[in-house]
Amino acid sequence: MFRQKAIAFAALFVLVGAAAPASAGEARIAYDRAALADPAYAAEVYAEIKAAARALCRKELASRPYGRYQIDRCVRDAVDRAVAAADSPALAAAAGRERAESRLAAAN
């Protein structure tokens, strides 16, 4: 069984203005919590989360045997944890819309 270090991945959220370096295996995404109620802004933040998750998962898994087959699952799990940690209905809605669009595209 392959060890998935990606499970330890945590997309951490930092309020705008806070400066702390991210360590290996995590990404810090600055956002304005008050502005997160705006669906357009939430969609932007969601895209940043997904891009950071994809980059970290690729870095962690690409060189492992069969790792490239685990990247999508790693990204999905990391994004889900990050969205849950943000505790934002608008961000959760952005994630839901993206998932629905992906399922619809896969069905066609």
Helices and strands as residue ranges (DSSP letters): G 5-8, E 10-15, E 26-31, G 35-37, H 39-61, G 67-69, H 71-86, H 89-107
